[in-house]
C-alpha cells in the first residue's frame, strides 16, 4: 500500500504506464484482483481525508467570507469618498482659469452667452455624471472627458440576436460620445443599483432599426451584435432619435476640432513656405466623397446584416476608386483607407468561410445551393483556393449524408445497385455544380476536385468490397454488381472524368482471389458429378422437354443439336454433359463481363482449368474398365465437348475480347487430341 501511495503521489505519474507495468509484473488474475482492491481502498482513504479536511476548514471558510464582505463594504465607502472629493475639486475649478476655458467650449456647443449660467450648467452636468457613477457599480470615471453629457437613459430588454428570446433586463446610458450598458444588481449594497457591463464609442457604433421584432433596435459594434427591445414604440423612437443626434453631434465636434487644428497649422506657416508656394503651382487635394469616408461603417453594417453581395460590391467600388485616384490622395489617407478596407475584407472572409464550415453539431443542410452564394463571393474576393477546400468538405459531407440513407435490407446485388446509384448520382450533381457553377474557369480548383473525386471513389470501393466479396459469393452476382458499377461510372465520362481505372484497381486483388476460389469450387463440383455419372443417354421423358432443350441449345448458337436426338425423348448426351455445358457457358459469360487486361491471365486460367478438368475425367472414363460397354456414348460426348462446344466457346470468347489468338483452344485440342473425334467443318 505504501508503494502504491508513493507511485500515485509522484508528479510524473501516468496511469497508462502504471497499469502496463502492473500487468507485466503481476502473475495471474489473483494478483491483479489484489492490486485492484488496493487501489479501491486507497481511493476510499483519500475520499475520507478530503471530507475531514473540508469539515475542519468549514468554519474558517465562513469567517474568511465575512471578512471579505466587510472589506468590500469599506472599499465601497472609500470609493464614495473619492467620488465626493472629485466632485468638490471640479466645483473649485469652476472659478479658476480652467473654468473659463470650459465655459468657452460650452458657449461654442450650446450658444449660451452668460458665464454665470454656464457655471450652473457645468455644475449640473458634473453632478449628474457623478450621480450616474454612484448608481453604477464598477463604472469608469465619467467626468474625465470635458463636455460629456448624458443625453438619454432608460430600461431595455436585451434579446438573443439569433433566437430573439429574452436574455436579461438592462439599463442603458447614452452620452455625447459613448453608450454604457449596465445590468441590474440582484443584491444591492449601498446606493449602487446597476453593474457596469460594457462601453461603446459612438464612432464605432451603428444603430439599426428592426422592423420584424416589435419595438426593437440593434447595436452593431464590430464584431459584436446586441438587440434591445423598448417597452413601447414611443420609447423606441426616442432612443433612435437620441442616437442619431449624438452621432451627428460627435461628427460635428470632431470636424470642428479638425478644422481648428488645421487653422493653427496654417497660422504657423512662415514666410519660407509662402516663398516656396510662389515658385510652385498650388495643388489642392480633392475632397473625398462621403461614401469612401463612411466605408468602414457601411461595411460593418452590411456584414452584420448578412448583405454579403452589397458588401462585396462596395469593396469592389472602393478598390476601383483607390486605383483611379491614387495619385490624387495623400499617402497617409490612402494607407488608412486601405487598412480599414483589408480589415473588413478579412472580416467578410471569416463570415463566409464560417458559412461553409461543417462540424459534427452543424451539418450543411442547405446542400450545394446554400454554399453557392458564399463560394461565389469568395471567388470574387480572390479567395478561390480557400473556397475550394471548404466547398469540397461540404461535398464530402453531402455525399456521406446521402449514402447513410442506403441500408442493406435485401440481397447483396440490390444493395450494391442502390449504393452505386446514390454515389454516382450525387457525384454527378457535385461535378456539375463544381465545374460549371462554382469554379468554371479555375484549373487549380479543377485539379483539386479530381483528387477529391479519386479519394471519394477509393472510399466508396472500400465499402462495396466489404459487401461484395464475402464467402460463398457466386461469379454471377459479382459480374452483375460490377457491371452496374461500370455503367454508373460511365455517366461521369460526359464531364471528362473517367474513374474506371480507379475502380478496376480497387477490384483487382479481391476479384483475383474470388476467381481462384470459384475455379477450385467448380473443379470440385465437376469431380463429384463424374463420380456419380453412369454414362447413359439422357431421357427427356416428354416431347415438350425435348423441344425445350433443343430450343435452349439453339439459342446458345448450336444449330446441329437435333442430330443428337434419338427417338421422341432421348438425347445422346449425358445429363453430366448437359449440366457442364450450361455451367461453363454461364461461367464464360460472367468472365467476359469481368474481363480486363489486368484480369486476362486469371480468367484464361479459370476457363482452361475448368474445361481441362472435365476433359480429364472423360479420358479417365474411357480408360475405366467399368465403362467398356459405354465407349460409344463416351466418344459421342467427347466429340461434342471438344469439337462443337469448345469451338463455340472460342468464338464467343474471341468475339467479346477481340483476342483471336487465344492459347486456350489450342492447348485443349493438343492435350486432349488422343480422344477419338471427328473433324468439324468450319473449325477455327
MOLINBEL-V617508 format. One record per residue. PSI is psi in whole degrees, -180 to 180 (999 if undefined). Layout:
# MOLINBEL-V617508
{{PSI} {PSI}}
This chain:
# MOLINBEL-V617508
{{-40} {-41} {-36} {-44} {-40} {-43} {-39} {-33} {-5} {150} {-31} {28} {131} {116} {-42} {-42} {-40} {-43} {-39} {-46} {-36} {-41} {-31} {-31} {-36} {144} {109} {164} {-24} {-43} {-37} {-41} {-36} {-41} {-37} {-42} {-38} {-42} {-42} {-40} {-40} {-40} {-40} {-39} {-43} {-40} {-42} {-41} {-40} {-41} {-41} {-41} {-41} {-45} {-39} {-38} {4} {-45} {-39} {-36} {-43} {-45} {-40} {-41} {-40} {-43} {-41} {-40} {-43} {-42} {-37} {-41} {-43} {-39} {-37} {-42} {-41} {-41} {-39} {-40} {-41} {-37} {-43} {-39} {-41} {-39} {-42} {-42} {-38} {-38} {-33} {-35} {-13} {-24} {4} {-175} {-34} {-37} {-31} {-39} {-40} {-41} {-34} {-43} {-34} {-33} {-38} {-38} {-49} {-14} {25} {133} {-16} {122} {-38} {-40} {-38} {-40} {-42} {-43} {-39} {-41} {-42} {-40} {-48} {-40} {-40} {-39} {-40} {-36} {-40} {-42} {-34} {-33} {-22} {121} {138} {28} {147} {166} {118} {-19} {2} {-15} {120} {148} {11} {128} {153} {112} {-34} {151} {158} {170} {140} {161} {121} {135} {154} {127} {-17} {-50} {-15} {31} {150} {139} {-54} {164} {130} {165} {127} {139} {129} {120} {178} {-20} {-18} {171} {126} {132} {127} {157} {157} {141} {128} {-41} {110} {137} {113} {-161} {-11} {132} {-24} {160} {131} {132} {-60} {158} {133} {131} {133} {-24} {-29} {20} {134} {138} {126} {130} {132} {118} {-23} {-28} {132} {131} {39} {153} {165} {137} {122} {108} {93} {132} {18} {144} {127} {139} {131} {149} {125} {160} {-33} {177} {-38} {-45} {-35} {-45} {-37} {-45} {-44} {-43} {-40} {-40} {-41} {-43} {-43} {-44} {-41} {-42} {-41} {-43} {-42} {-41} {-43} {-39} {-41} {-42} {-41} {-41} {-38} {-40} {-42} {-38} {-41} {-39} {-36} {-40} {-28} {-8} {139} {-176} {-26} {-39} {-37} {-41} {-40} {-39} {-26} {-29} {-25} {142} {142} {128} {124} {130} {127} {146} {134} {142} {159} {-35} {-30} {-28} {-41} {18} {-48} {-45} {-41} {-40} {-38} {-43} {-45} {-40} {-42} {-35} {4} {30} {72} {-37} {-43} {-39} {-42} {-39} {-41} {-37} {-44} {-41} {-42} {-42} {-43} {-40} {-43} {-36} {-40} {-29} {24} {-32} {-9} {-10} {141} {153} {-40} {-44} {-42} {-42} {-39} {-44} {-43} {-38} {-46} {-39} {-43} {-37} {-41} {-34} {-41} {-42} {-42} {-39} {-40} {-42} {-42} {-40} {-32} {-30} {-31} {-8} {142} {127} {166} {-34} {1} {95} {156} {85} {-24} {-12} {-154} {-33} {-38} {-31} {-15} {-40} {-50} {-40} {-43} {-43} {-39} {-37} {-41} {-25} {11} {38} {42} {-42} {-42} {-42} {-37} {-46} {-46} {-38} {-38} {-32} {-38} {-41} {-42} {-42} {-41} {-44} {-41} {-43} {-35} {-39} {-22} {-23} {-13} {113} {145} {96} {13} {-144} {157} {-42} {-36} {-42} {-44} {-40} {-47} {-46} {-43} {-40} {-43} {-44} {-53} {-32} {-46} {-39} {-39} {-42} {-44} {-42} {-44} {-43} {-42} {-50} {-27} {-17} {-48} {-51} {71} {-29} {41} {108} {-36} {-43} {-35} {-39} {-41} {-36} {-38} {-45} {-41} {-43} {-42} {-42} {-42} {-37} {-40} {-44} {-38} {-43} {-30} {-42} {-45} {-37} {-35} {-31} {-32} {-48} {80} {162} {148} {20} {141} {156} {-27} {-43} {-42} {-45} {-37} {-45} {-44} {-33} {-41} {-42} {-44} {-37} {-45} {-35} {-31} {-27} {-25} {-19} {-23} {-22} {9} {18} {110} {110} {9} {-36} {-42} {-42} {-46} {-34} {-37} {-26} {-16} {-53} {-52} {-33} {-41} {-44} {-43} {-41} {-42} {-39} {-43} {-36} {-46} {-41} {-39} {-42} {-38} {-39} {-41} {-40} {-43} {-40} {-40} {-29} {-22} {-3} {131} {2} {58} {145} {151} {127} {117} {-9} {-47} {162} {-33} {-42} {-36} {-47} {-34} {-43} {-33} {-43} {-39} {-48} {-31} {-40} {-31} {-23} {11} {106} {-21} {25} {-23} {-19} {-17} {0} {131} {125} {-155} {-22} {13} {143} {136} {32} {140} {163} {-33} {-39} {-44} {-43} {-41} {-44} {-42} {-46} {-43} {-38} {-41} {-42} {-40} {-44} {-41} {-40} {-36} {-30} {-39} {-4} {133} {170} {-39} {-31} {5} {-46} {-41} {-43} {-43} {-39} {-39} {-50} {-39} {-50} {-37} {-45} {-41} {-35} {-42} {-41} {-35} {-40} {-30} {-44} {-41} {-34} {-35} {-28} {-8} {127} {-22} {-19} {30} {-39} {-13} {21} {-32} {-45} {-33} {-43} {-41} {-45} {-37} {-42} {-42} {-44} {-47} {-34} {-54} {-54} {-44} {-41} {-41} {-44} {-38} {-38} {-45} {-42} {-49} {-35} {-34} {-41} {-18} {8} {100} {-1} {33} {142} {-7} {-49} {-43} {-44} {-42} {-39} {-38} {-36} {-32} {27} {-13} {-17} {126} {120} {163} {156} {140} {127} {147} {19} {139} {999}}
